[in-house]
């Protein structure tokens, strides 16, 4: 794959990366990629990488003057190529008349514009801005409504379409879906959704579907089957449902094709990781690479990001796949029992040791041992762990005999080990022994594009277990799920899906079916004293926030419990209840 160079770049061009500048950048990127055998990507903060070879993709980012972006260069000649491309991106993009002519030719020959797209799709489109003025009215809409563009564009939507839902959606910010209407002999279904930018509604779009032919088929079928009492509304509803299914299947097909192409080089063991985000894929690619060797691995990431799944995937795609995979949660075992759990003990080693016990490391011989929450080990246990890693040997508690072991170590933590090392709470030599190959897993907040896929995955799994059709989530409900912060990450999302699958009536999960802290999040500080006119939230809301804050600050059940004046057991139980546990 070659080297990877990532740099921050400040855009100095007065108008940002507008279409003409984007064309210059793309042309330069194409030349440099061929010359240096590299691939260029750019991204804004918090977004995934975008190839620097598409004018449409670059302009879609809407990068402004003085904005800082990331330039990512991959390939053997990455260093030199990155230097040249960075210089161009940070320039003022002044051009000679000859250069302007070349760029304009490039635009004419290669640019795919929004107009090209919406003029050629088979769905009617009517778009209005925040002032209800119609700004887009495509050919299919003209065909459906029979009104020429000159009588629509630039006018208030209410002047041309008095019954339009566009003003309502602009005012409320809420979509209106499945609105059925008949125009002469034409039957249509209209879906109207808001256009949101920087948390403000800047307009709305109505997609108009001509279902007349489908209606004829439905009526013919109904007559042949002697179906009584069928209504236009019911037919339209059924047709809309069918079209929604087709849309979902189409989207799912695109996703599966993309996933297939991206994961061809990955071991099937990694297929349990659902998502298309670039950050997840980069992590999985690194994990797949580690499966080819026996080096120690340290998986980093917040609680619930899937660290154990990745550890399993590494093991089951390695040469050790036919040997044991042993899991140990270092935080869940009391300190006085941890050594015995890890290394075993002989009979009579301590009060209650009535028989010899084999430890986790011994069980993992020739296989893999997964040490979850490695940052919770005390200093004494860290020293013993270091000996196992360095010398591949240990002693059972109460035994003088040395046992040799060949176990690959995969550790995981949600804590900042570097800070712990600096504070003297974690051995530096152990840190370097474990951190041979680091893998960072993204939070769900960093891969929001994967949330709809994960929801479908979990609902599908539940449906398979219950042997029932899988439930779906309304657009409004999905918007709430995507916008939620997910402190418990994927584990929390899975638990929420299990809950709403039970509580939701019918096959559609509404926004109201979601937990209150997701559907109606509070603004401002969660734990401030509410004003008289404000709604008082249920006790569980405040309890969840307190537990979450304590765990975030102290990074362990033990320390959080001491700070709150509770027991370790109570804090662990509350964390499980609110999906905050590791």
C-alpha positions in Angstrom: 0.0 0.0 0.0 3.0 2.3 0.6 3.3 5.3 2.9 0.5 7.5 4.2 1.0 11.2 4.8 -1.7 13.3 6.5 -1.4 17.0 6.9 -3.7 19.9 7.9 -4.2 22.5 5.1 -5.6 26.0 5.4 -7.6 27.2 2.4 -6.7 30.7 1.4 -8.7 31.1 -1.8 -11.1 34.0 -1.4 -14.2 32.0 -2.4 -13.1 28.6 -1.1 -13.0 25.5 -3.2 -15.8 26.6 -5.6 -16.3 24.7 -8.9 -13.6 26.4 -11.0 -11.0 26.0 -8.2 -12.1 22.4 -7.6 -11.5 21.7 -11.3 -7.9 23.0 -11.0 -7.4 20.9 -7.9 -8.8 17.7 -9.5 -6.7 18.3 -12.6 -3.5 18.7 -10.5 -4.4 15.7 -8.3 -4.9 13.5 -11.4 -1.5 14.5 -12.8 0.3 14.0 -9.5 -1.3 10.7 -8.8 0.0 9.4 -12.2 3.5 10.9 -11.7 4.1 9.8 -8.1 1.8 6.6 -8.0 -0.3 7.9 -5.1 -3.9 8.5 -4.2 -5.2 11.8 -2.8 -8.1 12.2 -0.3 -9.4 15.2 1.6 -11.8 15.5 4.5 -13.3 18.1 6.8 -13.1 17.7 10.6 -15.3 14.8 11.8 -16.0 13.5 8.3 -14.7 10.6 6.2 -12.1 10.8 3.4 -13.3 11.9 0.0 -11.3 11.2 -3.2 -9.6 14.3 -4.6 -10.4 13.3 -8.2 -14.1 14.3 -8.5 -15.2 17.9 -9.0 -18.7 17.1 -7.8 -17.4 15.5 -4.5 -15.0 18.4 -3.8 -17.5 21.1 -4.4 -20.1 19.2 -2.4 -17.9 19.7 0.7 -18.5 23.5 0.5 -15.0 24.3 1.9 -14.7 28.1 2.6 -11.8 30.5 2.9 -9.6 30.1 6.1 -11.1 26.7 6.7 -8.7 23.9 7.7 -9.0 20.5 6.1 -7.0 17.3 6.1 -5.0 16.2 3.0 -4.3 12.5 3.0 -1.8 11.1 0.5 -1.3 7.3 0.1 1.5 5.7 -1.9 5.2 5.3 -2.4 5.7 8.9 -3.4 3.4 10.3 -0.8 5.8 12.8 0.8 6.7 14.6 -2.4 3.2 14.5 -3.9 1.7 15.8 -0.6 4.1 18.7 -0.6 3.1 19.8 -4.1 -0.7 19.3 -3.5 -0.5 21.2 -0.2 1.2 24.1 -1.9 -1.6 24.3 -4.5 -4.4 24.0 -1.9 -2.9 26.8 0.2 -2.4 29.2 -2.8 -4.8 31.9 -3.8 -5.5 30.1 -7.1 -4.8 33.1 -9.3 -5.0 32.0 -13.0 -3.9 33.3 -16.3 -6.5 33.6 -19.2 -5.0 30.5 -20.8 -5.3 28.5 -17.6 -8.9 29.8 -17.1 -9.7 28.5 -20.6 -8.2 25.1 -19.8 -10.2 24.8 -16.6 -13.4 25.8 -18.2 -12.9 23.2 -20.9 -12.4 20.6 -18.2 -15.6 21.7 -16.5 -17.6 21.5 -19.7 -16.2 18.0 -20.5 -16.3 16.4 -17.1 -18.6 18.1 -14.7 -21.8 16.4 -13.5 -24.0 19.1 -12.2 -27.0 19.0 -9.9 -29.1 20.2 -12.8 -28.0 17.2 -14.9 -29.1 14.9 -12.0 -32.5 16.3 -11.1 -33.5 16.9 -14.7 -33.0 13.3 -15.7 -34.4 11.3 -12.8 -37.9 9.8 -13.1 -39.2 11.4 -9.9 -40.8 14.8 -9.9 -38.9 17.4 -7.8 -40.2 20.6 -6.4 -37.9 22.5 -4.1 -38.7 25.7 -2.2 -36.4 27.9 -0.1 -37.1 29.3 3.4 -39.3 32.0 1.9 -41.5 29.4 0.1 -40.0 30.4 -3.3 -39.8 27.6 -5.8 -36.1 27.3 -6.9 -36.1 23.8 -8.5 -38.8 22.3 -10.7 -37.7 19.4 -12.9 -38.9 17.9 -16.2 -40.8 15.1 -14.5 -42.6 17.5 -12.2 -43.6 19.5 -15.3 -44.9 16.3 -16.9 -46.9 15.4 -13.9 -48.5 18.7 -13.1 -48.7 20.0 -16.7 -47.5 23.5 -15.7 -44.4 25.0 -17.6 -41.4 26.0 -15.5 -41.8 29.7 -16.3 -45.1 29.7 -14.4 -43.5 28.0 -11.3 -39.9 29.0 -10.8 -39.4 32.1 -8.7 -43.0 32.2 -7.5 -44.3 31.4 -4.0 -45.2 27.7 -3.9 -48.7 28.6 -2.5 -49.5 30.6 -5.6 -49.0 27.6 -7.9 -49.7 24.7 -5.6 -52.2 25.9 -2.9 -52.4 22.5 -1.2 -48.6 21.9 -1.2 -47.1 20.6 2.1 -43.8 22.5 1.4 -44.7 25.6 3.6 -45.8 23.3 6.5 -42.6 21.3 6.4 -40.5 24.5 6.2 -42.3 25.9 9.2 -42.2 22.8 11.4 -39.1 21.1 10.2 -41.1 17.8 10.2 -41.5 15.6 7.1 -44.9 14.8 5.6 -44.8 11.4 3.9 -47.2 9.4 1.7 -49.5 12.3 0.8 -51.8 11.0 -1.9 -53.4 13.2 -4.5 -55.3 12.8 -7.9 -54.7 15.3 -10.7 -57.2 14.6 -13.5 -56.4 11.0 -14.3 -53.0 11.0 -12.7 -52.6 9.5 -9.3 -49.5 10.7 -7.3 -47.8 10.1 -4.0 -45.8 13.0 -2.5 -43.1 12.8 0.1 -42.0 16.2 1.5 -38.9 16.5 3.7 -37.0 19.5 5.2 -33.6 20.6 4.0 -31.5 21.3 7.1 -28.1 23.0 7.3 -26.3 23.9 10.5 -29.4 22.9 12.5 -31.7 25.3 10.6 -34.4 24.6 8.0 -33.3 26.4 4.8 -36.0 24.9 2.6 -37.9 21.7 1.7 -38.1 19.2 -1.1 -41.2 17.4 -2.5 -40.6 14.2 -4.4 -43.6 13.4 -6.6 -44.3 9.8 -7.7 -46.7 9.1 -10.5 -48.4 5.8 -9.5 -51.1 5.8 -12.1 -49.9 2.7 -13.9 -49.4 0.8 -10.6 -52.9 1.9 -9.6 -54.3 0.3 -12.8 -52.5 -2.9 -12.1 -53.8 -2.8 -8.5 -57.4 -2.2 -9.7 -57.2 -5.0 -12.3 -55.8 -7.4 -9.7 -58.5 -6.3 -7.2 -61.3 -7.0 -9.8 -59.9 -10.3 -10.8 -59.8 -11.4 -7.2 -63.2 -10.0 -6.5 -61.9 -8.0 -3.6 -64.6 -6.0 -2.0 -64.4 -2.6 -0.4 -61.0 -1.7 -1.7 -60.5 2.1 -1.7 -58.1 4.4 -3.6 -56.6 5.4 -0.3 -55.8 1.8 0.6 -54.4 1.1 -2.8 -52.2 4.1 -2.7 -51.0 3.2 0.8 -50.1 -0.3 -0.4 -48.4 1.0 -3.4 -46.4 3.5 -1.3 -45.4 0.7 1.0 -44.3 -1.4 -2.0 -42.2 1.5 -3.3 -40.7 2.1 0.1 -39.6 -1.6 0.1 -38.1 -1.3 -3.4 -36.2 1.8 -2.2 -34.9 0.1 0.9 -33.9 -3.0 -1.2 -32.1 -0.8 -3.7 -30.2 1.0 -0.9 -29.3 -2.3 0.7 -28.1 -3.7 -2.6 -25.8 -0.7 -3.1 -24.5 -1.1 0.4 -23.9 -4.9 0.0 -22.1 -4.3 -3.3 -19.9 -1.7 -1.7 -19.2 -3.9 1.3 -18.3 -6.8 -1.0 -15.8 -4.7 -2.9 -14.3 -3.3 0.2 -14.1 -6.5 2.2 -12.8 -8.9 -0.4 -9.4 -8.7 1.2 -10.7 -9.2 4.7 -11.2 -12.5 6.4 -14.8 -13.6 6.8 -14.3 -13.4 10.5 -14.6 -9.6 10.2 -18.0 -9.7 8.6 -19.7 -9.2 12.0 -18.5 -5.6 12.0 -21.4 -3.8 10.3 -20.7 -0.4 8.7 -19.4 1.5 5.6 -17.6 4.4 7.3 -13.9 4.9 6.4 -12.8 5.0 10.0 -14.3 1.6 10.7 -12.8 0.2 7.5 -9.4 1.5 8.3 -9.5 -0.1 11.7 -10.7 -3.5 10.3 -7.9 -3.4 7.7 -5.4 -2.9 10.4 -6.9 -5.7 12.5 -6.9 -8.1 9.5 -3.2 -7.3 9.0 -2.4 -8.2 12.6 -4.1 -11.6 12.2 -1.2 -12.6 9.9 1.3 -12.5 12.8 1.6 -13.2 16.6 2.5 -9.8 17.9 0.6 -8.4 20.9 -2.3 -6.1 20.1 -3.9 -3.2 22.0 -7.4 -2.3 21.0 -8.4 1.2 22.1 -11.9 2.7 22.1 -14.8 3.8 24.2 -17.1 1.3 25.9 -19.4 -0.5 23.5 -17.4 0.2 20.3 -16.9 -3.6 19.6 -13.4 -4.2 21.0 -14.2 -7.8 21.9 -15.7 -8.5 18.5 -12.5 -7.2 16.9 -10.4 -9.4 19.2 -12.5 -12.4 18.2 -12.1 -11.6 14.5 -8.3 -11.4 14.9 -8.1 -14.7 16.6 -10.5 -16.6 14.3 -8.7 -15.3 11.2 -5.3 -16.2 12.5 -3.3 -19.5 12.6 -4.5 -20.0 16.2 -8.2 -20.1 15.1 -8.6 -23.8 16.1 -7.2 -23.2 19.6 -8.9 -21.6 22.6 -10.0 -17.9 22.7 -10.1 -17.0 26.4 -11.8 -13.8 27.6 -10.9 -12.0 30.8 -12.6 -8.8 32.0 -10.0 -7.3 34.4 -12.5 -4.8 35.8 -15.1 -7.4 36.6 -12.9 -9.6 38.9 -12.2 -8.4 42.5 -8.5 -7.6 43.0 -8.1 -10.3 45.6 -9.2 -13.0 43.2 -7.6 -11.7 40.0 -4.3 -13.5 40.4 -6.0 -16.8 41.0 -8.3 -16.2 37.9 -5.3 -15.4 35.7 -2.8 -18.0 36.8 -4.8 -20.5 38.8 -4.1 -21.9 42.3 -3.2 -25.2 44.0 -5.2 -26.8 46.7 -4.7 -25.2 50.1 -3.2 -22.0 48.6 -5.6 -19.9 50.7 -8.8 -20.3 52.7 -11.5 -21.7 50.4 -9.0 -23.2 47.9 -10.4 -26.7 48.2 -9.1 -27.9 44.9 -6.5 -27.0 42.2 -7.7 -24.5 39.7 -6.4 -23.9 36.2 -6.0 -20.2 35.3 -7.0 -18.3 32.2 -3.5 -18.2 30.8 -3.1 -21.9 31.1 -6.4 -22.4 29.3 -5.2 -20.1 26.5 -2.1 -22.1 25.7 -1.5 -22.2 22.0 -4.5 -19.9 21.5 -5.3 -16.3 22.4 -6.1 -14.6 25.7 -8.2 -11.4 25.5 -7.5 -9.0 28.4 -10.4 -6.5 28.5 -10.1 -3.4 30.6 -6.3 -3.9 31.0 -6.0 -0.4 32.5 -7.8 -1.6 35.7 -4.9 -3.8 36.8 -3.1 -2.8 40.0 0.7 -2.3 40.1 1.3 -5.8 41.7 -0.7 -7.5 39.0 0.9 -5.5 36.3 4.3 -6.8 37.4 3.1 -10.4 37.2 1.5 -9.8 33.8 4.8 -8.4 32.5 6.6 -11.6 33.5 4.1 -13.7 31.5 4.6 -11.5 28.4 8.4 -11.4 28.7 9.3 -14.9 29.8 6.0 -16.7 28.7 5.9 -18.4 32.1 4.0 -18.1 35.4 3.3 -19.8 38.7 0.0 -20.8 40.1 -0.9 -19.2 43.5 0.6 -21.3 46.2 2.8 -23.4 43.8 6.6 -23.2 43.2 6.4 -25.0 39.9 6.8 -22.8 36.8 4.4 -23.3 33.9 5.4 -22.4 30.3 2.6 -21.0 28.1 2.3 -19.9 24.5 -0.6 -17.5 24.3 -1.1 -14.5 22.1 -2.2 -11.5 24.1 -4.8 -9.1 22.8 -5.6 -6.3 25.3 -8.3 -3.7 25.3 -9.1 -0.5 27.2 -11.2 2.6 27.1 -8.8 4.5 29.3 -5.9 6.8 28.4 -2.9 4.5 29.2 -0.5 7.3 28.3 -1.9 9.5 31.1 -1.8 6.5 33.5 1.8 5.9 32.7 2.6 9.6 33.3 0.8 9.5 36.6 2.7 6.3 37.6 -0.5 4.2 37.7 0.5 2.0 34.8 3.9 0.5 34.2 5.7 2.0 31.2 7.4 -1.3 30.3 4.1 -3.2 30.3 2.5 -0.4 28.2 5.2 -0.8 25.5 4.9 -4.6 25.6 1.2 -4.5 25.0 1.1 -1.6 22.6 3.0 -3.4 19.8 0.1 -3.0 17.4 -2.5 -0.4 18.4 -5.9 -0.5 16.9 -8.3 2.5 17.5 -12.0 1.8 17.1 -14.2 4.8 16.2 -17.1 5.8 18.4 -20.7 5.6 17.0 -20.7 9.5 17.0 -17.8 9.3 14.5 -19.6 6.9 12.2 -23.2 8.2 12.2 -23.6 7.0 8.6 -23.5 3.5 9.9 -26.5 3.9 12.4 -29.3 3.1 9.9 -27.3 0.0 8.8 -26.8 -1.1 12.4 -30.5 -0.6 13.2 -31.5 -2.8 10.2 -28.9 -5.3 11.3 -30.1 -5.6 14.9 -33.8 -5.5 14.0 -33.2 -8.2 11.4 -31.4 -10.3 14.0 -34.2 -9.9 16.5 -36.8 -10.8 13.8 -34.8 -13.9 12.9 -34.8 -15.0 16.5 -38.5 -14.4 16.9 -39.3 -15.8 13.5 -41.3 -12.7 12.6 -41.0 -10.0 9.9 -38.4 -7.3 10.8 -39.7 -4.0 12.0 -38.7 -0.7 10.3 -38.0 2.8 11.6 -39.8 5.9 10.4 -37.6 8.7 8.9 -38.4 10.9 12.0 -37.4 8.1 14.3 -34.2 7.4 12.4 -33.3 11.2 12.5 -33.6 11.1 16.3 -31.4 8.0 16.4 -28.7 9.5 14.1 -28.6 12.8 16.1 -28.3 11.1 19.5 -24.8 11.1 21.1 -24.7 7.4 21.9 -22.4 7.4 25.0 -22.8 3.6 25.1 -22.0 3.3 21.4 -23.0 0.1 19.5 -23.9 -1.9 22.6 -26.3 0.9 23.7 -27.9 1.0 20.1 -28.4 -2.8 20.2 -30.1 -2.6 23.5 -32.4 0.3 22.4 -33.4 -1.7 19.3 -34.3 -4.7 21.5 -36.4 -2.4 23.7 -38.3 -0.6 20.9 -38.9 -3.8 19.0 -40.9 -5.0 22.0 -42.7 -1.7 22.8 -43.5 -0.5 19.3 -47.0 -1.4 18.1 -47.2 -2.6 14.5 -44.3 -2.9 12.0 -43.2 0.7 12.1 -41.1 2.1 15.0 -42.1 5.7 15.6 -40.1 8.5 17.2 -42.4 8.3 20.2 -41.4 4.6 20.7 -37.8 5.6 21.4 -36.5 6.3 25.0 -37.2 9.9 26.1 -33.5 10.8 26.4 -33.2 10.0 22.6 -36.5 11.3 21.3 -36.6 14.5 23.4 -33.1 15.3 24.6 -32.7 18.1 27.1 -30.6 21.1 26.1 -28.0 22.7 28.3 -26.6 21.1 31.5 -28.5 18.0 32.3 -28.1 18.2 36.0 -28.9 21.9 36.6 -31.9 22.7 38.8 -34.9 23.0 36.4 -36.9 26.2 36.3 -40.5 26.1 37.4 -41.9 26.1 33.8 -39.5 23.3 32.7 -40.5 19.7 32.5 -39.3 17.5 35.4 -37.6 14.4 34.0 -38.1 11.0 35.5 -35.6 10.0 38.3 -33.9 7.5 36.0 -32.8 10.2 33.6 -30.8 12.0 36.4 -29.5 8.8 37.8 -28.2 7.8 34.4 -26.5 11.2 34.0 -24.8 10.9 37.4 -23.5 7.4 36.7 -22.3 8.4 33.2 -20.4 11.5 34.6 -18.8 9.4 37.3 -17.6 6.7 35.0 -16.3 9.3 32.5 -14.3 11.0 35.2 -13.0 8.0 37.1 -12.8 5.4 34.3 -13.6 2.4 36.6 -16.5 1.0 38.5 -14.4 0.8 41.7 -13.3 4.5 41.7 -16.7 5.7 40.5 -18.4 3.7 43.3 -16.1 5.3 46.0 -16.8 8.8 44.7 -20.6 8.2 44.7 -20.6 6.5 48.0 -22.0 3.3 46.5 -20.7 -0.3 46.1 -18.9 -1.6 43.1 -21.8 -4.0 42.5 -24.4 -1.2 42.5 -22.5 1.0 40.0 -21.9 -2.0 37.7 -25.6 -2.9 37.8 -26.7 0.7 37.1 -24.2 0.9 34.2 -25.7 -2.3 32.7 -29.2 -0.9 33.2 -28.3 2.3 31.3 -26.0 0.7 28.7 -22.9 2.4 30.1 -20.9 -0.7 30.9 -17.9 -1.9 29.0 
